[in-house]
């Protein structure tokens, strides 16, 4: 019985496993010793299994990271994972070549220099992509938000992995690199809520009835459709200016993107109201005194 068991082990070891090993060792064998190159079926099979396993692992990681995102946001990560796939494939091929006995030192050295050069050249691109990933993950910016960047105001209509696009108040498309949203100061008018407070400033002549001025400004605010009734608009007596008493009409609106048009309409109405009630809006004046020297 023991003898039969040993014979079976010998058969498996010599015949079956030996045949499999011979099959896996088929391939290109160049040279001998340490400088030999052996590119075999077993090595290629191991490479294939490693690549397939890596692909499924990346798919699982992608699902894990993006499962709570909307479909549109998930699709934005396609290019990132494709780039990761390419990097892993290149690493796997280099490892396979090294295992086959091919000296890849020169290839790695050249690749390192190449990647350093590309890294410096594409530094801004990487910053933009990183900014896009942060924006999508933490929802710090969304389509429909009104933002101000570098003094330019726009309503966001598209967020991509590298750039964000917004329409300006004069109907021009503003293309913003995503790194600006993580490195620069950005004003988001609608991040917390859609309502914003705006104001229109006006000066009246010294000696004007300030109570009447306040009432007229409140009437103008009440007649404007885009101004919210709650919170209620209010008037502030801001300052004693050089040539005028300075007032500001403060109001709330849920359409801050059209803010310049609302303010323009208010100024038309304020000007008309002041004319009706004999309230003058002064212009800057200077008194010039000429002193003649005695000869």
C-alpha positions in Angstrom: 0.0 0.0 0.0 2.8 2.4 0.9 4.7 1.4 -2.2 1.7 2.2 -4.4 1.3 5.6 -2.7 5.0 6.4 -3.4 4.7 5.3 -7.0 1.7 7.6 -7.4 3.6 10.6 -6.0 6.5 9.8 -8.4 4.1 9.7 -11.3 2.5 13.0 -10.3 5.9 14.6 -9.8 7.7 13.3 -12.8 4.9 12.9 -15.4 2.1 15.4 -14.7 4.0 18.3 -12.9 7.0 17.7 -15.1 4.9 18.0 -18.3 3.3 21.2 -16.9 6.7 22.6 -16.1 8.1 21.8 -19.5 5.1 23.5 -21.1 5.5 26.6 -18.9 9.2 26.7 -19.7 8.6 26.9 -23.4 9.7 30.2 -25.0 12.8 32.1 -25.9 16.0 31.1 -24.1 19.0 33.2 -25.1 22.4 32.8 -23.5 23.5 31.0 -20.3 24.2 31.8 -16.7 23.5 35.3 -15.2 23.3 37.0 -18.6 20.7 34.6 -20.0 17.3 35.8 -21.2 14.3 33.5 -20.6 11.0 34.7 -21.9 8.7 31.7 -21.2 5.0 30.9 -21.4 4.9 30.7 -17.6 6.1 34.2 -17.3 3.6 35.5 -19.8 0.8 33.6 -18.1 1.8 35.1 -14.8 1.9 38.6 -16.4 -1.6 38.0 -17.8 -3.0 36.9 -14.5 -1.5 39.9 -12.7 -2.9 42.3 -15.2 -6.4 40.8 -15.1 -6.4 40.8 -11.3 -5.2 44.4 -11.2 -7.9 45.4 -13.6 -10.6 43.8 -11.4 -9.0 45.4 -8.3 -9.1 48.9 -9.9 -12.7 48.4 -11.0 -13.6 47.5 -7.4 -11.7 50.5 -6.0 -13.5 52.7 -8.6 -16.9 51.4 -7.5 -16.0 51.8 -3.8 -14.9 55.5 -4.3 -17.7 56.6 -6.7 -20.7 54.5 -5.6 -22.3 57.4 -3.7 -21.7 59.9 -6.6 -24.1 60.8 -9.3 -23.6 59.2 -12.7 -22.3 62.4 -14.2 -19.6 62.7 -11.5 -18.7 59.0 -11.8 -18.0 59.4 -15.5 -15.5 62.2 -14.8 -13.2 59.8 -13.1 -12.9 57.6 -16.2 -9.7 59.4 -17.4 -8.1 59.1 -13.9 -8.5 55.4 -13.8 -7.4 54.9 -17.4 -4.2 56.7 -16.6 -3.7 54.5 -13.5 -4.3 51.4 -15.6 -1.6 52.5 -18.1 0.9 53.2 -15.3 0.3 49.7 -13.8 0.6 48.0 -17.2 3.9 49.7 -17.8 5.2 48.6 -14.3 4.0 45.0 -14.9 5.8 44.8 -18.3 9.0 46.2 -16.8 8.8 43.6 -13.9 8.2 40.8 -16.4 11.2 41.9 -18.5 13.4 42.0 -15.4 12.2 38.5 -14.4 13.1 37.3 -17.9 16.7 38.4 -17.3 16.6 41.6 -19.4 18.5 44.5 -17.8 15.9 47.3 -17.5 18.2 49.7 -15.6 18.7 51.9 -18.6 15.0 51.9 -19.3 14.1 52.9 -15.7 16.8 55.6 -15.8 15.5 57.0 -19.1 11.9 56.7 -17.9 12.7 58.5 -14.6 14.2 61.5 -16.5 11.3 61.5 -18.9 8.7 61.5 -16.1 10.6 64.3 -14.2 10.4 66.4 -17.4 6.8 65.6 -18.0 6.0 66.3 -14.3 7.5 69.7 -14.5 5.8 70.4 -17.9 2.4 69.1 -16.7 2.5 70.5 -13.2 -0.4 72.8 -13.7 -2.4 70.0 -15.4 -1.9 67.7 -12.4 -3.0 70.6 -10.0 -6.1 71.1 -12.1 -7.0 67.4 -12.1 -6.4 67.2 -8.3 -8.6 70.3 -7.8 -11.3 68.7 -9.9 -11.2 65.6 -7.8 -11.6 67.6 -4.6 -14.5 69.6 -6.0 -16.4 66.5 -7.1 -15.7 64.6 -3.8 -16.4 67.4 -1.2 -19.1 69.2 -3.3 -17.5 72.6 -2.6 -18.8 73.7 -6.0 -21.9 72.7 -7.9 -23.7 73.5 -11.1 -25.8 76.6 -10.7 -23.5 78.3 -8.1 -22.7 81.9 -8.7 -18.9 82.5 -8.1 -16.5 85.4 -8.2 -12.9 84.5 -9.2 -10.3 87.2 -10.0 -13.0 89.9 -10.0 -15.1 88.0 -12.6 -18.6 86.8 -11.7 -20.1 83.8 -13.4 -22.8 81.1 -13.0 -21.3 77.6 -13.2 -22.9 75.4 -15.8 -20.3 72.6 -16.2 -17.7 71.0 -13.9 -15.1 68.8 -15.6 -12.0 67.1 -14.1 -9.6 69.8 -15.3 -11.7 72.9 -15.8 -14.9 74.5 -14.6 -17.1 76.5 -17.0 -19.3 79.4 -16.1 -21.4 81.9 -18.0 -20.7 85.6 -17.2 -23.2 88.4 -16.8 -22.4 89.6 -20.3 -23.1 86.0 -21.8 -19.4 85.1 -22.2 -18.1 81.6 -21.3 -15.5 81.8 -18.4 -13.2 78.7 -18.4 -11.6 78.4 -14.9 -8.7 76.0 -14.2 -9.8 73.9 -11.2 -6.6 74.6 -9.2 -8.0 78.1 -8.6 -10.7 76.7 -6.4 -8.1 75.2 -4.0 -5.3 77.8 -4.2 -7.1 81.2 -4.7 -9.8 83.1 -2.8 -13.1 82.3 -4.4 -16.4 84.0 -3.4 -19.4 81.7 -3.8 -22.6 83.7 -3.7 -24.9 80.8 -3.4 -23.0 78.1 -1.4 -25.1 78.3 1.7 -28.4 79.6 0.2 -29.7 81.3 -2.9 -30.4 84.6 -1.1 -27.8 87.4 -1.1 -27.8 90.9 0.2 -27.0 93.7 -2.2 -27.0 97.5 -2.0 -27.3 100.7 -4.0 -25.5 103.8 -2.8 -26.6 107.4 -3.4 -25.7 110.8 -2.2 -28.1 113.7 -1.6 -27.3 117.4 -1.1 -26.6 118.8 2.3 -29.8 120.3 3.8 -32.0 117.6 2.3 -34.8 116.0 4.5 -33.1 112.8 5.5 -36.3 111.2 6.8 -38.0 111.9 3.4 -34.9 110.4 1.6 -35.2 107.3 3.7 -38.9 106.9 2.9 -38.4 107.4 -0.8 -35.7 104.7 -0.9 -37.9 102.3 1.0 -40.8 103.0 -1.5 -38.5 102.3 -4.4 -37.4 99.0 -2.9 -41.0 98.0 -2.3 -41.9 98.6 -5.9 -39.1 96.4 -7.3 -40.2 92.8 -8.2 -36.9 91.0 -7.8 -36.4 92.3 -4.3 -37.6 90.0 -1.5 -40.2 91.2 1.0 -38.7 89.1 3.7 -36.0 89.8 4.8 -37.2 93.3 4.6 -35.1 96.0 2.7 -33.6 98.7 4.8 -31.8 102.1 4.4 -28.6 103.1 6.1 -27.3 106.7 6.5 -23.7 105.8 5.7 -21.6 108.9 6.0 -21.2 112.7 5.7 -19.4 112.9 2.4 -17.3 115.7 0.9 -20.2 116.9 -1.2 -23.2 114.9 -0.2 -25.0 113.0 2.6 -24.4 109.3 1.7 -27.2 106.7 1.9 -27.4 103.0 0.9 -30.5 101.0 0.0 -29.8 97.5 1.2 -32.0 94.7 -0.2 -32.2 90.9 -0.5 -32.6 88.9 -3.7 -32.5 85.3 -4.8 -31.2 86.3 -8.3 -27.7 87.6 -7.5 -26.6 86.7 -11.1 -28.9 89.5 -12.4 -27.8 91.8 -9.7 -26.4 94.6 -12.1 -29.8 94.9 -13.9 -31.7 95.1 -10.6 -29.4 97.8 -9.4 -29.7 99.7 -12.7 -33.6 99.6 -12.5 -33.4 100.8 -8.9 -31.2 103.8 -9.8 -33.7 104.8 -12.6 -36.5 104.8 -10.0 -34.5 106.6 -7.3 -33.5 109.3 -9.8 -37.2 109.8 -10.8 -38.4 109.8 -7.2 -35.9 112.3 -6.1 -36.8 114.6 -9.0 -40.5 114.4 -8.0 -39.7 115.4 -4.4 -37.1 118.0 -5.2 -34.2 116.0 -3.7 -31.1 116.9 -5.5 -28.2 114.5 -6.1 -25.1 116.8 -6.0 -21.9 116.4 -8.0 -18.5 117.0 -6.4 -17.6 120.7 -6.1 -14.4 122.5 -5.3 -13.9 126.1 -4.3 -10.8 127.6 -5.8 -9.4 130.7 -4.1 -6.9 132.8 -6.1 -4.6 134.9 -4.0 -2.7 137.6 -5.8 0.6 138.5 -4.4 1.3 142.1 -3.8 4.0 143.5 -6.0 
